[in-house]
Amino acid sequence: MTKNEKVTFVINKLNELYPEIPIPLDHKDPYTLLVAVLLSAQCTDVRVNQITPLLFAKADNPYDMVKMSIEEIAAIIRPCGLSPMKSKGIHGLSEILIEKYNGEVPQSFEALESLPAVGHKTASVVMSQAFGVPAFPVDTHIHRLMYRWNLSNGKNVQQTEKDAKRIFPEEIWNDLHLQIIWYGREYSPARGWDLEKDIITKTIGRKSVIDSYLKKNAS
């Protein structure tokens, strides 16, 4: 298969498997999405979705959030890990949203990335899922699969994002990055991976990855 044929195969297979694409993090508006994405760093989406209802019951907007102390926020979000940093970030960005943006989440990468505890990936998720702006946030699943599929060299997430944006059409980025995440969780996980169920890697995968898998699983 040529590179273009591989890309078409990936797109078609993901559309076939995920015609409807659920959003991984529960939220109701850009602010609650921003907070949820911030909490998801080094924490599973399942855990985040268990914690955010507790936090949002007390504060689901920046005005209520700043009424809480950093310690109160940290106590609620502790199960998500990194609570000292995340609670300072949530409190700090809520203050800035009130001071600079009338309590609204700004709709630009630059403004989002200037907020406390908000990096490029978080900004990309918010721009994509809250505002519909084309973005390609790369998480561990996308980084792993782009390497397994021989569509990126796996050097770092920045390179993976560049490669993904170069080879996939911009108009499908927002759906595609979610489809790859779901596929990675379901069919191509880091641990407990079964190549027989992973039709995309089995069909177009990097030879060294497949050889290594077969060697490791040879009876």
C-alpha positions as CSV (number, residue, x, y, z in Angstrom):
1,M,0.0,0.0,0.0
2,T,1.2,3.5,-0.7
3,K,1.1,6.1,2.1
4,N,-2.1,7.7,0.6
5,E,-3.8,4.3,0.4
6,K,-2.8,3.6,4.1
7,V,-4.3,7.0,5.1
8,T,-7.5,6.2,3.2
9,F,-7.7,2.8,4.8
10,V,-7.3,4.3,8.3
11,I,-10.0,6.9,7.7
12,N,-12.5,4.4,6.2
13,K,-11.9,1.8,8.9
14,L,-12.4,4.4,11.7
15,N,-15.6,5.8,10.1
16,E,-16.9,2.2,9.8
17,L,-16.1,1.5,13.5
18,Y,-17.1,4.9,14.9
19,P,-19.8,6.5,12.8
20,E,-21.0,8.2,16.0
21,I,-18.2,9.6,18.1
22,P,-18.7,10.0,21.8
23,I,-16.8,12.8,23.6
24,P,-14.6,11.2,26.2
25,L,-14.9,13.9,28.9
26,D,-18.3,15.0,30.2
27,H,-18.9,18.7,30.1
28,K,-21.7,21.2,29.3
29,D,-19.8,24.3,28.0
30,P,-16.3,25.5,27.2
31,Y,-15.4,26.2,30.8
32,T,-16.3,22.8,32.2
33,L,-14.5,21.2,29.3
34,L,-11.4,23.3,30.0
35,V,-11.4,22.2,33.6
36,A,-12.1,18.5,32.7
37,V,-9.2,18.5,30.2
38,L,-6.8,20.0,32.7
39,L,-7.8,17.3,35.3
40,S,-7.2,14.6,32.7
41,A,-3.4,15.0,32.7
42,Q,-2.0,11.7,33.9
43,C,-5.5,10.6,34.9
44,T,-8.1,8.4,33.1
45,D,-11.1,10.0,31.6
46,V,-13.3,7.6,33.6
47,R,-11.8,8.9,36.8
48,V,-12.2,12.5,35.7
49,N,-15.9,11.9,34.8
50,Q,-16.4,10.6,38.4
51,I,-14.8,13.7,40.0
52,T,-16.1,16.6,37.8
53,P,-19.7,16.2,39.0
54,L,-18.6,16.7,42.6
55,L,-16.5,19.8,41.6
56,F,-19.1,21.3,39.3
57,A,-21.9,20.8,41.9
58,K,-20.0,23.5,43.9
59,A,-18.6,25.5,41.0
60,D,-19.3,25.1,37.3
61,N,-18.2,28.6,36.3
62,P,-15.2,30.8,37.1
63,Y,-17.2,33.2,39.4
64,D,-18.1,30.3,41.7
65,M,-14.7,28.6,41.3
66,V,-12.8,31.6,42.7
67,K,-15.0,31.7,45.8
68,M,-13.5,28.3,46.7
69,S,-10.0,28.2,48.1
70,I,-7.2,26.3,46.3
71,E,-7.3,23.8,49.2
72,E,-11.0,23.2,48.8
73,I,-10.6,22.5,45.1
74,A,-7.6,20.3,45.8
75,A,-9.5,18.2,48.3
76,I,-12.3,17.4,45.7
77,I,-9.9,16.7,42.8
78,R,-7.3,14.7,44.8
79,P,-8.3,11.3,43.2
80,C,-7.2,12.7,39.8
81,G,-3.6,13.1,40.9
82,L,-1.3,16.2,40.8
83,S,-4.0,18.0,42.8
84,P,-1.7,20.8,44.2
85,M,-0.7,21.9,40.7
86,K,-4.2,21.3,39.1
87,S,-6.1,23.2,41.9
88,K,-3.8,26.2,41.6
89,G,-4.3,26.1,37.8
90,I,-8.1,25.9,38.0
91,H,-8.3,28.7,40.5
92,G,-5.7,30.8,38.7
93,L,-7.2,30.5,35.2
94,S,-10.7,31.2,36.7
95,E,-9.4,34.5,38.0
96,I,-7.9,35.4,34.7
97,L,-11.1,34.5,32.8
98,I,-13.0,36.9,35.0
99,E,-10.3,39.7,34.8
100,K,-9.5,39.5,31.1
101,Y,-12.4,37.7,29.3
102,N,-15.6,38.6,31.2
103,G,-15.7,35.0,32.6
104,E,-15.7,33.5,29.1
105,V,-13.2,31.0,27.7
106,P,-11.2,32.7,25.0
107,Q,-11.4,31.2,21.5
108,S,-7.7,31.3,20.5
109,F,-4.8,29.0,21.0
110,E,-2.6,31.9,22.1
111,A,-5.0,33.1,24.8
112,L,-5.7,29.6,26.1
113,E,-2.0,28.6,26.2
114,S,-1.3,31.7,28.3
115,L,-3.6,30.5,31.1
116,P,-2.1,28.7,34.1
117,A,-1.7,24.9,33.7
118,V,-3.0,25.0,30.1
119,G,-0.6,23.5,27.5
120,H,-0.9,23.1,23.8
121,K,-2.8,19.8,24.0
122,T,-5.4,21.2,26.5
123,A,-5.8,24.2,24.3
124,S,-6.2,22.0,21.2
125,V,-8.9,19.9,22.8
126,V,-10.9,23.0,23.8
127,M,-10.5,24.7,20.4
128,S,-11.6,21.5,18.7
129,Q,-14.4,20.2,20.9
130,A,-15.8,23.4,22.4
131,F,-15.4,25.8,19.4
132,G,-15.1,23.4,16.4
133,V,-11.8,24.9,15.2
134,P,-9.6,22.3,13.4
135,A,-7.0,20.9,15.8
136,F,-5.2,17.6,16.3
137,P,-4.5,17.1,20.1
138,V,-2.1,14.2,20.5
139,D,-2.5,12.1,23.6
140,T,-0.7,8.8,24.4
141,H,-3.1,6.7,22.3
142,I,-2.6,8.8,19.2
143,H,1.1,9.0,19.7
144,R,1.3,5.2,20.1
145,L,-0.9,4.4,17.1
146,M,0.7,6.9,14.7
147,Y,4.0,5.1,15.4
148,R,2.5,1.6,15.2
149,W,0.9,2.5,11.9
150,N,4.2,3.8,10.5
151,L,2.7,7.3,10.0
152,S,5.1,9.0,12.3
153,N,8.5,8.3,13.8
154,G,7.4,8.5,17.4
155,K,10.1,10.9,18.3
156,N,7.8,13.1,20.4
157,V,4.2,14.3,20.5
158,Q,5.1,17.5,18.7
159,Q,6.4,15.6,15.7
160,T,3.4,13.2,15.8
161,E,1.0,16.2,15.7
162,K,2.9,17.7,12.7
163,D,2.7,14.4,10.8
164,A,-1.0,13.9,11.6
165,K,-1.8,17.4,10.4
166,R,0.2,16.9,7.2
167,I,-1.3,13.5,6.2
168,F,-4.9,13.8,7.2
169,P,-7.4,16.3,5.7
170,E,-8.0,19.3,8.0
171,E,-11.8,19.0,7.7
172,I,-11.7,15.6,9.5
173,W,-9.1,16.4,12.3
174,N,-11.7,17.0,15.0
175,D,-13.5,13.8,14.5
176,L,-10.5,11.7,13.5
177,H,-8.4,12.4,16.7
178,L,-11.3,11.2,18.8
179,Q,-11.8,8.1,16.6
180,I,-8.1,7.2,17.0
181,I,-8.4,7.6,20.8
182,W,-11.4,5.2,20.9
183,Y,-9.7,2.8,18.6
184,G,-6.5,2.8,20.6
185,R,-8.4,2.1,23.8
186,E,-10.5,-0.7,22.3
187,Y,-8.2,-2.4,19.8
188,S,-4.6,-1.2,20.2
189,P,-3.8,-0.6,23.8
190,A,-0.3,-0.3,25.3
191,R,-0.8,-3.3,27.5
192,G,-2.8,-6.4,26.8
193,W,-2.6,-5.8,23.0
194,D,-4.0,-8.4,20.7
195,L,-2.8,-7.9,17.2
196,E,-5.4,-10.2,15.8
197,K,-8.1,-7.8,16.9
198,D,-6.2,-4.7,15.8
199,I,-7.1,-4.8,12.1
200,I,-5.5,-1.4,11.2
201,T,-2.0,-2.3,12.7
202,K,-2.3,-5.8,11.3
203,T,-2.9,-4.4,7.8
204,I,-0.6,-1.4,7.6
205,G,1.6,-1.6,10.8
206,R,5.3,-0.8,11.0
207,K,7.2,-4.0,10.3
208,S,9.5,-3.8,13.3
209,V,6.4,-3.4,15.6
210,I,4.7,-6.4,14.2
211,D,7.9,-8.5,14.2
212,S,8.5,-7.6,17.8
213,Y,4.9,-8.5,18.8
214,L,5.1,-11.9,17.0
215,K,8.5,-12.7,18.6
216,K,7.2,-11.8,22.0
217,N,4.0,-13.8,21.6
218,A,5.6,-16.8,19.9
219,S,4.7,-19.9,21.7
